[in-house]
């Protein structure tokens, strides 16, 4: 009987036991989403409660939006004012361009008057030598010549000033139109930020899952960045199984896993798949890592976390919660 039992155990070990590794050091995990306030204010509504199942996009809390609505109205008014200013810049630019053209025509007229005055003065000066022109006429012609020169100088100065003003006005509009002007773009950005802040007064679920660690109440003043609650996506739960290092010799990604939960017992079986092995042992990433380079050293078998994906349909039929204990058996015969 003893020999038969030993042979039976040996056959089982060769055919089955040696091709499976098992651990009960396994727990349900999920990538929880912490919900934080993106704006500050008083909470006026919290339509969810602890343990409630929510879907992505559901309203979790509402922050008093009155101040943010006023900010949006002010930003809209600032944008309208900026657009009016820019339109005025373009109008001034056109007006100064027309004024500059007028100043240029004034220079042409002044130059024509100067040439006529020079001709008249030259003619009378030539005739004055023979006494054909009186001294008063010559003096009058000289005065008109000086006046024409002065008018030309004034026209040139006015044209220079008009050109400078046009350049200054053009600097406010050069390389842009109404929609791309920096003042309008800046005002539009402030409006977009105000509208974004207003939308953030309604806090929505980032993922589907179960509400937990709900720490806020109606009337509470919440600060920007303060944690409000946690959403646990139980439908995306996975198992983290901690196998001994001596068990992982033949473990590979993709191998099938059979799991049972302490919650449902042996009657409910979960099928999973190995999707990853941790980059180090648990002790290597502990707050106070082991100091093995010491005189008093005792070898301890290390464990490496193995991540196991679960079938979504099985999770729907038998939901799990984060932290529940599991037993995992990996079939290492499948490579």
C-alpha positions in Angstrom: 0.0 0.0 0.0 2.8 2.4 0.8 4.6 1.5 -2.4 1.4 2.0 -4.4 0.8 5.4 -2.8 4.4 6.5 -3.5 4.1 5.4 -7.1 0.7 7.2 -7.5 2.1 10.4 -6.0 5.2 10.2 -8.3 3.0 9.8 -11.3 0.8 12.7 -10.2 3.9 14.9 -9.6 5.4 14.0 -13.0 2.2 14.5 -15.0 0.5 17.3 -13.0 2.2 18.7 -9.9 5.5 19.6 -11.5 3.8 21.6 -14.2 1.8 23.8 -11.8 2.8 26.3 -9.2 0.5 27.6 -6.6 0.3 30.3 -4.0 -2.3 31.7 -1.6 -0.3 34.9 -1.2 -2.4 36.6 -3.8 -4.8 39.6 -3.6 -7.2 41.5 -5.8 -5.9 44.8 -7.0 -7.2 47.6 -9.3 -5.9 50.9 -10.6 -8.0 53.2 -8.5 -8.8 56.8 -9.6 -8.5 59.5 -7.0 -11.0 62.3 -7.5 -9.6 65.7 -6.6 -11.1 69.2 -6.9 -9.7 71.2 -9.8 -11.2 74.5 -8.5 -12.0 75.7 -5.0 -15.3 76.5 -3.6 -18.2 75.4 -1.4 -19.9 72.1 -2.2 -23.6 72.5 -2.9 -24.4 68.9 -4.0 -23.0 65.4 -3.6 -25.4 63.1 -5.4 -23.3 59.9 -4.7 -22.6 58.0 -1.5 -20.0 55.5 -0.3 -20.1 52.1 -2.0 -22.3 53.4 -4.8 -21.6 52.1 -8.3 -21.1 54.9 -10.9 -20.3 55.1 -14.6 -17.7 57.2 -16.3 -19.1 60.8 -16.6 -21.6 60.6 -13.8 -21.8 63.6 -11.5 -20.0 63.1 -8.2 -20.2 66.6 -6.7 -21.1 70.1 -7.6 -19.1 73.2 -6.4 -20.9 76.5 -6.1 -20.6 77.9 -9.7 -21.8 81.5 -9.1 -18.3 83.1 -8.9 -17.2 81.2 -12.0 -20.2 82.3 -14.0 -19.4 85.9 -13.2 -15.8 85.3 -14.3 -17.1 83.9 -17.6 -19.2 87.0 -18.2 -16.3 89.3 -17.4 -14.0 87.4 -19.7 -16.6 87.6 -22.5 -16.9 91.4 -22.0 -13.1 91.7 -22.0 -13.0 89.8 -25.3 -15.6 92.1 -26.8 -13.6 95.1 -25.6 -10.4 93.7 -27.0 -12.0 93.2 -30.4 -13.3 96.8 -30.4 -9.8 98.1 -29.6 -8.3 96.1 -32.4 -10.9 97.3 -34.9 -10.0 100.8 -33.8 -6.3 100.0 -34.4 -7.1 99.0 -38.0 -9.3 102.1 -38.5 -6.6 104.4 -37.2 -4.1 102.7 -39.4 -6.3 103.4 -42.5 -6.9 107.0 -41.4 -3.2 107.6 -40.9 -2.4 106.0 -44.2 -4.8 108.5 -45.9 -3.3 111.3 -43.9 0.2 110.3 -45.0 -0.9 110.4 -48.6 -2.3 113.9 -48.1 1.0 115.0 -46.6 2.8 113.6 -49.7 0.6 115.6 -52.0 1.2 118.7 -49.8 4.9 118.2 -50.5 4.3 118.0 -54.2 2.3 121.2 -54.1 4.9 123.0 -52.0 7.7 121.9 -54.4 5.7 123.3 -57.3 5.1 126.6 -55.5 8.8 126.7 -54.7 9.8 126.2 -58.3 7.4 128.9 -59.4 8.7 131.3 -56.8 12.3 130.6 -57.8 11.5 131.4 -61.4 9.7 134.6 -60.5 12.5 135.7 -58.3 15.1 134.9 -60.9 13.2 136.8 -63.6 12.8 139.9 -61.5 16.4 139.8 -60.3 17.6 139.8 -63.9 15.3 142.7 -64.8 16.3 144.7 -61.7 19.8 145.3 -63.1 18.4 147.3 -66.0 15.9 149.1 -63.8 12.9 147.5 -65.4 11.7 146.1 -62.0 11.5 148.2 -58.9 13.1 147.3 -55.7 9.8 146.6 -54.0 8.8 144.0 -56.6 12.2 142.3 -56.2 11.8 142.3 -52.4 8.2 140.9 -52.8 9.5 138.1 -55.1 12.3 137.2 -52.6 9.7 137.1 -49.8 7.5 134.8 -51.7 10.5 132.5 -52.4 11.4 132.4 -48.7 7.7 131.6 -47.9 7.6 128.8 -50.4 10.7 127.3 -48.9 9.2 127.5 -45.5 6.0 125.9 -46.7 7.9 123.0 -48.3 9.9 122.5 -45.0 6.7 122.4 -43.0 5.1 119.9 -45.5 8.1 117.6 -45.2 8.0 117.8 -41.4 4.3 117.1 -41.4 4.8 114.1 -43.8 7.6 112.8 -41.5 5.3 113.0 -38.5 2.5 111.4 -40.3 4.7 108.5 -41.4 5.9 108.0 -37.8 2.4 107.9 -36.6 1.4 105.4 -39.3 4.4 103.2 -38.3 3.3 103.3 -34.7 -0.2 102.5 -35.6 0.9 99.8 -38.0 3.0 98.1 -35.2 -0.3 97.3 -33.4 -1.7 95.5 -36.5 1.2 94.3 -38.5 1.2 90.5 -39.3 -2.2 89.9 -37.9 -5.9 90.3 -38.5 -8.8 90.7 -36.0 -8.9 87.1 -34.9 -5.1 86.6 -34.6 -4.2 89.9 -32.9 -2.4 89.2 -29.6 -4.9 91.2 -27.5 -7.8 89.3 -28.9 -6.0 85.9 -28.6 -5.1 86.7 -25.0 -8.7 87.7 -24.2 -10.0 84.6 -25.9 -7.7 82.4 -23.8 -8.9 84.1 -20.6 -12.5 83.3 -21.7 -11.6 79.7 -22.4 -9.9 79.4 -19.0 -13.0 80.9 -17.3 -15.3 78.5 -19.1 -13.0 75.6 -18.2 -13.1 76.6 -14.6 -16.9 76.8 -14.7 -17.1 73.3 -16.2 -14.9 72.0 -13.5 -17.4 73.0 -10.8 -19.2 69.9 -11.8 -17.0 67.0 -10.7 -17.6 63.9 -12.9 -16.4 60.3 -12.5 -13.2 59.7 -14.5 -13.8 56.0 -14.8 -16.6 53.5 -14.0 -16.4 51.9 -10.6 -17.4 52.0 -7.0 -17.2 55.1 -4.8 -15.0 54.6 -1.8 -13.2 56.9 0.8 -15.8 59.6 0.3 -14.5 62.3 2.7 -16.6 65.4 1.6 -20.0 66.8 2.8 -22.4 69.4 1.4 -21.4 72.9 2.6 -17.7 72.0 3.0 -15.2 74.5 1.4 -13.0 72.5 -0.8 -9.5 73.7 -2.0 -8.0 73.1 -5.4 -6.2 69.8 -5.5 -7.9 68.5 -2.3 -8.9 64.7 -2.5 -12.6 64.1 -2.4 -13.1 60.4 -3.0 -11.7 57.4 -4.8 -13.3 55.4 -7.7 -12.3 51.8 -7.7 -12.9 50.2 -11.2 -13.8 46.8 -9.9 -14.7 45.7 -13.4 -11.0 46.0 -14.4 -9.7 44.2 -11.3 -6.6 42.0 -11.5 -4.8 39.7 -9.2 -1.3 40.3 -7.8 0.1 36.9 -6.8 3.4 36.7 -4.8 5.2 33.6 -5.8 8.4 32.3 -4.3 11.5 32.8 -6.4 12.0 29.0 -6.7 8.5 28.7 -8.3 9.1 31.1 -11.2 11.6 29.0 -13.1 9.1 28.0 -15.8 6.6 30.9 -15.4 6.1 32.9 -18.6 3.8 35.7 -19.8 0.6 34.3 -21.3 0.3 31.2 -19.3 -3.2 30.3 -18.0 -4.0 30.6 -14.4 -6.8 29.1 -12.3 -7.9 31.2 -9.3 -10.3 30.8 -6.4 -11.5 33.5 -4.0 -11.9 33.1 -0.3 -15.1 35.1 -0.7 -16.9 32.5 -2.9 -14.9 29.4 -2.0 -13.8 26.5 -4.2 -17.1 26.3 -6.1 -16.3 29.5 -8.1 -13.3 29.2 -10.4 -11.8 32.2 -12.2 -9.7 31.8 -15.3 -6.8 34.3 -15.7 -3.6 34.8 -17.7 -0.1 35.9 -16.6 0.4 39.4 -18.1 3.6 40.5 -16.3 6.2 39.9 -13.6 7.4 42.7 -11.3 10.9 44.2 -11.8 12.0 43.3 -8.3 11.0 41.5 -5.1 8.8 43.1 -2.5 11.6 43.6 -0.1 13.7 45.4 -2.7 11.1 48.2 -2.9 10.2 48.3 0.8 10.7 51.6 2.8 13.6 50.0 4.7 15.2 47.5 2.3 17.0 44.5 3.6 20.8 45.0 4.3 22.2 41.7 3.2 25.8 42.8 3.3 26.0 42.4 7.1 27.7 39.8 9.3 24.5 38.4 10.8 22.8 37.3 7.5 20.1 34.7 7.2 18.8 33.7 3.7 15.1 34.3 3.2 13.3 33.0 0.2 12.1 36.1 -1.7 8.7 36.5 -3.5 8.1 38.3 -6.8 4.7 39.8 -7.6 3.1 38.3 -10.7 0.2 40.2 -12.3 -2.7 38.1 -13.5 -5.5 39.4 -15.7 -9.1 38.2 -15.0 -11.9 37.5 -17.4 -14.4 40.4 -17.5 -17.4 38.1 -17.8 -16.5 36.2 -14.7 -16.0 39.4 -12.8 -19.5 40.5 -13.8 -21.0 37.1 -12.6 -19.0 37.1 -9.4 -17.7 40.6 -8.5 -14.6 41.0 -6.5 -13.3 43.9 -4.3 -9.8 45.2 -3.9 -7.8 43.5 -1.2 -9.7 40.2 -1.2 -7.5 37.0 -0.8 -7.1 34.7 -3.8 -5.4 31.4 -4.5 -3.6 31.2 -7.8 -2.4 28.1 -9.7 -0.3 28.7 -12.9 -0.1 26.0 -15.5 3.6 26.2 -16.5 3.2 23.5 -19.2 1.9 26.1 -21.6 4.8 28.0 -23.0 
